[in-house]
């Protein structure tokens, strides 16, 4: 697929053959979001249905899926892993009044609509849409096509990004490889497996995250909470962890400006089992041992190399970051339950937290990976010792208290860790640290652990409420009862008595649901 013109609207590409058309379908699939509208125009035989079929098969992760042309049925619906897709062909449409009979006046929420011959129904031309026009190009070859891509709304920048990704893959020599989408997380990042002849590697597609509006003193939430806005942090921390002997993914190539990274595929081995998932004790013990080894490194640097010319500084997990996170409870979780505290109550909440966090902030700082929990830990049985635990998703790493990542693991928001296992693993960690460092204060560590566990649970309740309200992701609400249970465990520490009383007075329990 050779770009003839990469700027302006429309963008024109030459497709040499049907294989190039399939590659374009794969690229388009990576750009689609729920609710998108794609319009396919062109002469009869120009390849509209071929492109549509390749797109649907890739989205279904099924190269043999039967995708008939909807010329006679007019609409075919596909329940795909990421969204429902409605494939329509309006060639035989006599008028827009027929759309109601087809059910297109009640498109399911979040469905992607793929329309051939859209000129027969101009009323469906949504402001956010991608227009694709295909033409035969016999002068370029017997099977060649010319395609014009016109992005409207956000699609204009998304199509440009698609072309940047294609060039990145070509430069890396993997543009011809088959790609399969991997289930992602709650972020804007997406992942694909790139299937090579002898192995698979992962493609991370991480658009630069906008800084967001200012929320305090002219700074955005992401800036105050020290959330990475691009992939530099991921590359730096991955290389740093590998240098110390930990199983972070090897980086094979990166476009730091665009946010594309090719990295080692650590596989799908899990540290949990079953449905609902439960911890595999042996693997959790290995994860605890990994943290013991990491925290045994004294004076870990905050300045990490990204390239020979570029470094990344891990920010400090400071008071402002801790507080802006716990305020998510006030701004999202409590309003959802119609339990907004008064201004004096809010001030008391923050005052109690400032006092509770003083000993946390006084701890010697180490690398805090920040999301060290089951979704981001990969079991590697072919390796030995702590290398059996692969680690991913650490781009928001900071310099902070060692107890934080242990709390992330042992109070996993998505997995119920039985209290007896949590206590056992806390003891395992403390015993190992004490053996290596005779001055290690177990009692003080227990206080720090309880405090950061309560802080993290508070933050997560707010994040899950925000994901449901702002981002339309209600699936996270089912974890709230579990997180509330963790919160109560942590608040039971005597040092947190003022906070425990505040939560009892102002924080209602979440609605009943699976834990």
Residue pairs with C-beta under 8 A, 6 or more apart in sequence:
1 13
1 14
1 15
1 16
1 20
1 23
1 24
1 27
1 166
2 13
2 14
2 16
3 11
3 12
3 13
3 163
4 12
4 13
4 14
5 11
5 12
6 160
6 163
9 150
9 151
9 156
10 131
10 133
10 148
10 149
10 150
11 148
11 149
11 150
11 151
11 159
11 160
11 163
12 146
12 147
12 148
12 149
13 24
13 146
13 147
13 149
14 137
14 140
14 144
14 145
14 146
14 147
15 21
15 24
15 47
15 144
15 145
15 146
15 147
16 140
16 141
16 143
16 144
17 141
17 143
17 144
18 47
18 50
18 143
21 47
21 50
21 51
21 54
21 145
22 54
22 58
23 175
23 176
24 51
24 147
25 51
25 54
25 55
25 57
25 58
26 54
26 58
26 179
27 162
27 165
27 166
28 38
28 55
28 130
28 162
29 55
29 58
29 59
29 181
30 162
30 165
30 179
30 181
30 190
30 192
30 205
31 130
31 155
31 158
31 159
31 161
31 162
32 38
32 59
32 82
32 83
32 112
34 82
34 83
34 110
34 111
34 112
35 83
35 109
35 110
35 111
35 112
35 128
36 112
36 113
36 128
36 129
36 130
36 155
37 112
37 113
37 115
37 124
37 125
37 126
37 128
37 129
37 130
38 112
38 113
38 114
38 115
38 129
38 130
38 132
39 115
39 118
39 124
39 125
39 129
39 130
39 131
39 132
40 48
40 51
40 52
40 114
40 115
40 116
40 117
40 118
40 132
40 134
41 48
41 116
41 117
41 118
41 119
41 131
41 132
41 133
41 134
42 48
42 133
42 134
42 135
43 134
43 135
43 136
45 136
46 134
46 135
46 136
46 145
47 134
47 145
48 116
48 134
49 69
49 89
49 116
51 132
51 134
52 67
52 87
52 114
52 116
53 67
55 114
56 65
56 67
56 78
56 80
56 85
56 87
56 114
57 63
57 64
57 65
57 67
58 179
59 78
59 80
59 81
59 82
59 85
59 181
60 78
60 80
60 81
61 81
61 180
61 181
67 76
67 78
67 87
68 76
69 89
70 76
70 87
70 88
70 89
70 116
71 89
71 91
71 92
72 92
74 88
74 89
74 90
74 92
74 93
74 102
75 86
75 87
75 88
75 89
75 102
75 103
75 104
76 86
76 87
76 88
77 84
77 85
77 86
77 87
78 84
78 85
78 86
78 87
81 181
81 183
82 181
83 110
83 111
83 112
84 108
84 110
84 111
84 112
85 111
85 112
85 113
85 114
86 104
86 107
86 108
86 111
86 112
86 113
86 114
87 114
87 116
88 102
88 104
88 113
88 114
88 115
88 116
89 115
89 116
89 117
90 115
90 116
90 117
90 118
90 120
90 121
91 116
91 117
91 120
93 99
93 117
93 120
93 121
96 121
96 122
96 123
99 105
99 121
99 123
99 124
104 113
104 124
107 113
113 124
115 121
115 124
118 124
118 125
118 131
126 152
127 152
127 153
128 152
128 153
128 154
128 155
129 152
129 153
129 155
130 149
130 150
130 151
130 152
130 155
130 159
131 148
131 149
131 150
131 151
131 152
132 147
132 148
132 149
132 150
133 147
133 148
133 150
134 145
134 146
134 147
135 145
135 146
135 147
135 148
136 144
136 145
136 146
137 144
137 145
137 146
138 144
140 146
149 159
151 157
151 158
151 159
151 160
161 207
161 258
164 255
164 258
164 260
165 205
165 258
165 260
166 175
168 253
168 255
168 258
168 260
169 175
169 177
169 194
169 203
171 253
172 252
172 253
172 262
174 194
174 196
174 201
174 262
177 194
177 195
177 196
178 194
178 195
179 192
179 193
179 194
179 195
179 203
180 192
180 193
180 195
181 190
181 191
181 192
182 191
182 192
182 193
182 202
184 190
184 191
185 375
185 393
186 467
186 471
186 473
186 476
188 206
188 207
188 209
189 204
189 205
189 206
190 204
190 205
191 202
191 203
191 204
191 205
192 202
192 203
192 205
193 200
193 201
193 202
193 203
193 265
194 200
194 201
194 202
194 203
194 262
199 265
200 265
201 252
201 262
201 263
201 264
201 265
202 249
202 262
202 263
202 264
202 265
203 260
203 261
203 262
204 231
204 234
204 259
204 260
204 261
204 262
204 263
205 259
205 260
206 230
206 231
206 234
206 259
206 260
206 261
206 395
207 259
208 229
208 230
208 259
209 222
209 227
209 228
209 229
209 230
210 229
211 220
211 222
211 223
211 229
212 220
212 221
212 222
213 220
214 220
215 221
215 224
215 324
216 224
216 324
221 227
221 324
222 229
224 320
224 321
224 324
225 321
225 324
225 325
226 315
226 316
226 317
226 321
226 396
226 398
227 396
228 234
228 395
228 396
230 256
230 259
231 254
231 256
231 259
231 260
231 261
231 395
232 256
232 306
232 310
232 312
233 312
233 314
233 395
233 396
233 397
234 261
234 394
234 395
235 251
235 254
235 256
235 261
235 306
235 312
236 304
236 305
236 306
236 311
236 312
237 248
237 304
237 312
237 314
237 367
237 369
237 394
237 395
237 397
238 248
238 249
238 250
238 251
238 263
238 394
239 248
239 251
239 304
239 305
239 306
240 304
240 367
241 248
241 391
241 394
242 248
242 250
244 294
244 297
245 386
245 387
246 290
246 293
246 294
246 386
246 387
246 391
247 266
247 378
247 380
247 383
247 386
247 387
247 388
247 389
247 390
247 391
248 390
248 391
248 392
248 394
249 263
249 264
249 265
249 266
249 390
249 392
250 263
250 264
251 261
251 262
251 263
251 264
252 262
252 263
252 264
253 261
253 262
254 260
254 261
254 262
255 261
256 306
256 307
256 310
266 378
266 380
266 390
266 392
267 378
267 380
267 390
268 378
269 378
269 379
269 380
269 381
269 390
270 277
270 280
270 374
270 377
270 378
270 379
271 279
271 280
271 283
271 284
271 287
271 374
271 377
271 378
271 379
271 389
272 278
272 279
272 280
272 283
272 374
272 415
273 280
276 415
276 416
276 514
277 374
277 414
277 415
278 415
278 416
279 374
279 412
279 415
279 417
279 418
279 421
280 379
281 421
283 377
283 379
283 388
283 389
284 409
284 410
284 417
284 421
284 425
285 425
285 428
286 385
286 386
286 388
286 389
287 372
287 377
287 389
287 409
288 406
288 409
288 425
288 428
288 429
289 385
289 386
289 428
289 432
290 386
290 389
290 391
291 372
291 402
291 405
291 406
291 409
291 429
292 429
292 432
292 433
292 436
293 386
294 366
294 367
294 405
295 366
295 402
295 433
296 433
296 436
296 437
297 366
300 366
300 367
300 399
302 313
302 314
302 316
302 365
302 399
303 311
303 312
303 313
303 314
304 311
304 312
304 313
304 314
305 311
305 312
306 312
314 367
314 397
314 398
314 399
315 321
315 398
315 399
316 365
316 398
316 399
316 400
317 365
317 368
317 398
317 399
317 400
317 401
317 404
318 361
319 354
319 357
319 361
321 398
322 353
322 357
322 360
322 455
323 350
323 353
323 354
323 357
325 455
325 458
325 459
325 462
326 353
326 455
326 458
326 459
326 462
327 350
327 462
328 458
328 459
328 461
328 462
328 463
328 465
328 466
329 458
329 459
329 461
329 462
329 507
330 340
330 341
330 346
330 349
330 462
331 462
332 462
332 463
332 465
332 466
332 469
333 461
333 462
333 464
333 465
333 507
334 340
334 341
334 506
334 507
336 465
336 468
336 469
337 508
337 510
339 506
339 507
339 508
341 349
341 506
345 502
345 505
345 506
348 502
349 502
349 506
352 498
352 499
352 502
353 455
353 499
355 498
356 451
356 454
356 495
356 496
356 498
356 499
357 451
357 455
359 444
359 447
359 448
359 451
360 401
360 403
360 448
360 451
360 452
363 400
363 401
363 402
363 403
363 448
365 399
365 400
365 401
366 399
366 400
366 401
366 402
367 397
367 399
368 397
368 398
368 399
368 400
368 401
368 402
368 404
368 405
369 391
369 394
369 397
369 405
369 408
370 394
370 396
370 397
370 398
370 404
370 405
370 408
371 393
371 394
371 396
371 408
372 391
372 394
372 405
372 406
372 408
372 409
373 408
373 409
373 412
373 413
373 414
373 415
374 409
374 412
374 414
374 415
375 393
375 414
376 391
376 392
376 393
376 394
377 389
377 390
377 391
377 409
378 389
378 390
378 391
378 392
379 388
379 389
379 390
380 387
380 388
380 389
380 390
381 388
401 448
401 452
402 445
403 445
403 448
403 449
403 452
403 453
404 452
404 456
406 426
406 429
406 449
407 449
407 452
407 453
407 456
407 490
408 456
409 425
410 417
410 421
410 422
410 425
410 426
410 453
411 417
411 422
411 453
411 456
411 457
411 486
411 489
411 490
413 457
413 460
413 464
413 479
413 482
413 483
413 486
414 479
414 482
416 482
416 515
419 489
422 489
426 446
426 449
430 440
430 442
430 445
430 446
433 440
433 445
434 440
434 442
446 493
447 493
447 495
450 490
450 491
450 492
450 493
450 495
450 496
451 490
451 493
451 495
451 496
453 486
453 489
453 490
454 487
454 490
454 491
454 496
454 499
457 483
457 484
457 486
457 487
457 490
458 487
460 479
460 483
461 480
461 483
461 484
461 487
461 510
463 476
464 476
464 477
464 479
464 480
464 483
465 477
465 480
467 473
467 476
468 474
468 476
468 477
477 510
477 511
477 513
478 513
478 514
480 510
480 511
480 513
481 509
481 510
481 512
481 513
481 514
481 515
482 515
484 509
484 510
485 515
487 503
490 496
491 499
491 500
491 503
492 500
